[in-house]
C-alpha cells in the first residue's frame, strides 16, 4: 500500500487543491489502517465503509485527470459509450467521467436496473448533461444479448465513435458485449483497480484499452481470405491480405500473411493467364519472373518459416505444371498446346463453379477451348502454321490432296469458299470434316450445333447477343467440350494435366 500511496500523492500533487490533497492522503492512510496487515482479516470494516464514499467523491473529481486515463480519452474520444451494469455503480460512474461521452447506453439486467438509475442520477454525471439510454439484457442468454447490442450499434450513426466497457455485470452480460465489440471492431476499455482483501483500493483505478484478438491475429479475416481463395476469388483474397497487414500486430502472423499475399498473387496472375503475356522480352529480359519461378520461391519461403501447411495441398503439382507452361512459351500471339488447353478448361470450371456461377464467362472460355482444340489438331496432323494466313497448299499436301480438291471438299460441306485469312472455329471444324469425315472432334462439335449449344453461345451476352447463359447451358457445353479435349490430347494426358493444373484449397487453421 505504501507504493500505491506514494504514486497517488505524486499524481494528486499537481491536480488537487491543497485542502483536498491533505484530506485524501489522510483518508487513504486511515483506509490502509482499517484494512490491517495482509495476512490478517479486515481490521475495521465499519471504518472502510465510512471512508469509501468520502474517497469516491474525490475519485470522481480527480481520477479523470490522471495521465493514464487522460491518454485513453485522447486516443478514443468516444461519442457513445456502451457499458454493462452489475451491482456496483462506482466503476460505471468513473468510466463515464473519464471518457466523457455524449451518449451512454447502460446495459443492465432486471436486477441491476436500480444501479443503472443510480448512475444516471449521480450529481457529477448530471452536471455533464450526458444523454442516457437504458437497455435490459439477459444474465444467461448470450444470443439475445448479442441481438440487442448489435441492434443498438446498427441504429447509431456510422460517424459515431463508439466505445464499449464490460467492467460490470454478470459473466454472460460481459462476454456478450465483448463478443460484439471484437466482431464489430469497436474499441473496448476496462476499468482496472488494485484489489486488496476483495476491496478496490481508492485511486488505483486505471482505464485500459483491451486489444482485440481478432485484429491482433486477424483470425476472422484470415478465415474470409481462406474462403475467398478456395472460391478462386483471388483478387478479393489478395486485397483482404493487404487490409490485414494494416491491422495485424502479431509479428509471426504478419509474416505469414505477407507470404500468403505473395502466394495468392501468383494464383491471381495464373487465373489471369499471365504466363502467356505477349512481350518480346518475356521472360528473357529478367525484369519479370515467370509464375513458376515466383511459386518456387514462395514454396521455399513457406518451408523456411515452417508454414508449409498453409500451402495448397497440390502445390507441387501446380509448380510442375507452370514449369511446363513457362518452358513452352513462344514469342507469338497464338500459342496452342495441350498445357494451355487444359489450363483454359480449368479456368472455365472455376468461373462456372457454384461459388462464382459466372456462366457467360465460363462458356466464353470453353468456346476458346473449342477453337484451340481444332487448331491443335490442324497443326499436329495437317501442318497448319497460322490461322491468320493459312497455307492450304501445305495442308492439302499433308493430306495427299491437291489444294483444288481440298477447296472443293470444303465448299461441298460449307456452301462457301475457304477463307483466305482469319480461320475461325466453325471454318476450322468444316476444314477438319473435309480432311477427316470420321473425326470425333467434328462429330461432337456437330452434336453441339444440332442441340443448339453453339447457337446458345453465339446469342450469349459475351458473344453477339443479349441472352445470359444458364447453369444448364454451362453444364452441357462443359461436358461436350471435355470430350473434344480428351480426344484431341488423349484421355491419359488430359487426366494427368487436369490434376496438375487444378487449383488446390488452402486451410489456414493448420499451423
KAGI-V56072 format. One record per residue. N is the residue number from 0. RES is the residue in one small letter. OMEGA is omega as a letter, one per 30 degrees, with the letter a starting at -180 (* if undefined). Layout:
<<N & RES & OMEGA> <N & RES & OMEGA>>
This chain:
<<0 & x & a> <1 & x & l> <2 & x & l> <3 & x & l> <4 & x & l> <5 & x & l> <6 & x & a> <7 & x & l> <8 & x & l> <9 & x & l> <10 & x & a> <11 & x & a> <12 & x & a> <13 & x & a> <14 & x & a> <15 & x & l> <16 & x & a> <17 & x & a> <18 & x & l> <19 & x & a> <20 & x & a> <21 & x & l> <22 & x & a> <23 & x & a> <24 & x & l> <25 & x & a> <26 & x & l> <27 & x & l> <28 & x & l> <29 & x & l> <30 & x & l> <31 & x & l> <32 & x & a> <33 & x & l> <34 & x & a> <35 & x & a> <36 & x & a> <37 & x & a> <38 & x & l> <39 & x & l> <40 & x & l> <41 & x & a> <42 & x & a> <43 & x & a> <44 & x & a> <45 & x & l> <46 & x & l> <47 & x & a> <48 & x & l> <49 & x & a> <50 & x & a> <51 & x & a> <52 & x & l> <53 & x & l> <54 & x & a> <55 & x & l> <56 & x & l> <57 & x & l> <58 & x & l> <59 & x & a> <60 & x & a> <61 & x & a> <62 & x & l> <63 & x & a> <64 & x & l> <65 & x & a> <66 & x & a> <67 & x & a> <68 & x & l> <69 & x & l> <70 & x & l> <71 & x & l> <72 & x & a> <73 & x & a> <74 & x & a> <75 & x & a> <76 & x & a> <77 & x & l> <78 & x & a> <79 & x & l> <80 & x & l> <81 & x & a> <82 & x & l> <83 & x & a> <84 & x & l> <85 & x & a> <86 & x & l> <87 & x & a> <88 & x & a> <89 & x & a> <90 & x & l> <91 & x & a> <92 & x & a> <93 & x & l> <94 & x & l> <95 & x & a> <96 & x & l> <97 & x & a> <98 & x & l> <99 & x & l> <100 & x & l> <101 & x & a> <102 & x & l> <103 & x & l> <104 & x & l> <105 & x & a> <106 & x & a> <107 & x & l> <108 & x & l> <109 & x & a> <110 & x & a> <111 & x & l> <112 & x & a> <113 & x & l> <114 & x & l> <115 & x & l> <116 & x & l> <117 & x & l> <118 & x & a> <119 & x & a> <120 & x & l> <121 & x & a> <122 & x & l> <123 & x & a> <124 & x & a> <125 & x & l> <126 & x & a> <127 & x & l> <128 & x & l> <129 & x & l> <130 & x & a> <131 & x & l> <132 & x & a> <133 & x & l> <134 & x & l> <135 & x & l> <136 & x & a> <137 & x & l> <138 & x & a> <139 & x & a> <140 & x & a> <141 & x & a> <142 & x & l> <143 & x & l> <144 & x & l> <145 & x & a> <146 & x & a> <147 & x & a> <148 & x & l> <149 & x & l> <150 & x & l> <151 & x & a> <152 & x & a> <153 & x & l> <154 & x & l> <155 & x & l> <156 & x & l> <157 & x & l> <158 & x & a> <159 & x & l> <160 & x & a> <161 & x & l> <162 & x & l> <163 & x & l> <164 & x & a> <165 & x & a> <166 & x & a> <167 & x & l> <168 & x & l> <169 & x & a> <170 & x & a> <171 & x & l> <172 & x & a> <173 & x & a> <174 & x & l> <175 & x & a> <176 & x & l> <177 & x & l> <178 & x & l> <179 & x & a> <180 & x & l> <181 & x & a> <182 & x & a> <183 & x & l> <184 & x & l> <185 & x & l> <186 & x & a> <187 & x & l> <188 & x & l> <189 & x & l> <190 & x & a> <191 & x & l> <192 & x & l> <193 & x & a> <194 & x & l> <195 & x & a> <196 & x & l> <197 & x & l> <198 & x & l> <199 & x & a> <200 & x & l> <201 & x & l> <202 & x & l> <203 & x & a> <204 & x & l> <205 & x & l> <206 & x & l> <207 & x & l> <208 & x & a> <209 & x & a> <210 & x & a> <211 & x & a> <212 & x & l> <213 & x & l> <214 & x & a> <215 & x & a> <216 & x & l> <217 & x & a> <218 & x & a> <219 & x & a> <220 & x & l> <221 & x & l> <222 & x & l> <223 & x & l> <224 & x & l> <225 & x & a> <226 & x & l> <227 & x & l> <228 & x & a> <229 & x & l> <230 & x & l> <231 & x & l> <232 & x & a> <233 & x & a> <234 & x & l> <235 & x & l> <236 & x & l> <237 & x & l> <238 & x & l> <239 & x & l> <240 & x & a> <241 & x & l> <242 & x & l> <243 & x & a> <244 & x & l> <245 & x & a> <246 & x & a> <247 & x & a> <248 & x & l> <249 & x & a> <250 & x & l> <251 & x & l> <252 & x & a> <253 & x & l> <254 & x & l> <255 & x & a> <256 & x & l> <257 & x & l> <258 & x & l> <259 & x & l> <260 & x & l> <261 & x & l> <262 & x & a> <263 & x & a> <264 & x & l> <265 & x & l> <266 & x & l> <267 & x & a> <268 & x & l> <269 & x & l> <270 & x & l> <271 & x & l> <272 & x & a> <273 & x & l> <274 & x & a> <275 & x & l> <276 & x & l> <277 & x & a> <278 & x & a> <279 & x & l> <280 & x & a> <281 & x & f> <282 & x & a> <283 & x & a> <284 & x & a> <285 & x & a> <286 & x & a> <287 & x & l> <288 & x & l> <289 & x & l> <290 & x & a> <291 & x & l> <292 & x & l> <293 & x & a> <294 & x & l> <295 & x & l> <296 & x & a> <297 & x & l> <298 & x & l> <299 & x & l> <300 & x & l> <301 & x & l> <302 & x & a> <303 & x & a> <304 & x & l> <305 & x & l> <306 & x & a> <307 & x & l> <308 & x & l> <309 & x & a> <310 & x & l> <311 & x & a> <312 & x & a> <313 & x & a> <314 & x & a> <315 & x & l> <316 & x & l> <317 & x & l> <318 & x & l> <319 & x & l> <320 & x & a> <321 & x & l> <322 & x & l> <323 & x & a> <324 & x & a> <325 & x & a> <326 & x & a> <327 & x & a> <328 & x & l> <329 & x & a> <330 & x & l> <331 & x & a> <332 & x & a> <333 & x & l> <334 & x & a> <335 & x & l> <336 & x & a> <337 & x & l> <338 & x & a> <339 & x & l> <340 & x & l> <341 & x & l> <342 & x & l> <343 & x & l> <344 & x & l> <345 & x & l> <346 & x & l> <347 & x & l> <348 & x & l> <349 & x & l> <350 & x & a> <351 & x & a> <352 & x & a> <353 & x & a> <354 & x & a> <355 & x & l> <356 & x & l> <357 & x & a> <358 & x & l> <359 & x & l> <360 & x & a> <361 & x & a> <362 & x & l> <363 & x & l> <364 & x & l> <365 & x & l> <366 & x & l> <367 & x & l> <368 & x & l> <369 & x & l> <370 & x & a> <371 & x & l> <372 & x & a> <373 & x & l> <374 & x & a> <375 & x & a> <376 & x & a> <377 & x & l> <378 & x & a> <379 & x & a> <380 & x & a> <381 & x & l> <382 & x & l> <383 & x & l> <384 & x & a> <385 & x & l> <386 & x & l> <387 & x & l> <388 & x & a> <389 & x & l> <390 & x & a> <391 & x & l> <392 & x & a> <393 & x & l> <394 & x & l> <395 & x & l> <396 & x & l> <397 & x & a> <398 & x & a> <399 & x & l> <400 & x & l> <401 & x & l> <402 & x & a> <403 & x & l> <404 & x & l> <405 & x & a> <406 & x & a> <407 & x & l> <408 & x & l> <409 & x & a> <410 & x & a> <411 & x & a> <412 & x & a> <413 & x & a> <414 & x & l> <415 & x & a> <416 & x & l> <417 & x & l> <418 & x & a> <419 & x & l> <420 & x & l> <421 & x & a> <422 & x & a> <423 & x & a> <424 & x & a> <425 & x & l> <426 & x & l> <427 & x & a> <428 & x & l> <429 & x & l> <430 & x & l> <431 & x & l> <432 & x & l> <433 & x & a> <434 & x & a> <435 & x & a> <436 & x & a> <437 & x & a> <438 & x & l> <439 & x & l> <440 & x & l> <441 & x & a> <442 & x & a> <443 & x & l> <444 & x & a> <445 & x & l> <446 & x & l> <447 & x & l> <448 & x & a> <449 & x & a> <450 & x & l> <451 & x & a> <452 & x & l> <453 & x & l> <454 & x & l> <455 & x & l> <456 & x & a> <457 & x & l> <458 & x & a> <459 & x & a> <460 & x & a> <461 & x & l> <462 & x & a> <463 & x & a> <464 & x & a> <465 & x & a> <466 & x & l> <467 & x & l> <468 & x & l> <469 & x & l> <470 & x & l> <471 & x & l> <472 & x & a> <473 & x & a> <474 & x & a> <475 & x & l> <476 & x & a> <477 & x & a> <478 & x & l> <479 & x & l> <480 & x & l> <481 & x & l> <482 & x & a> <483 & x & a> <484 & x & l> <485 & x & l> <486 & x & a> <487 & x & a> <488 & x & a> <489 & x & a> <490 & x & a> <491 & x & l> <492 & x & l> <493 & x & a> <494 & x & l> <495 & x & a> <496 & x & l> <497 & x & a> <498 & x & l> <499 & x & a> <500 & x & a> <501 & x & l> <502 & x & a> <503 & x & l> <504 & x & l> <505 & x & l> <506 & x & a> <507 & x & l> <508 & x & a> <509 & x & a> <510 & x & *>>
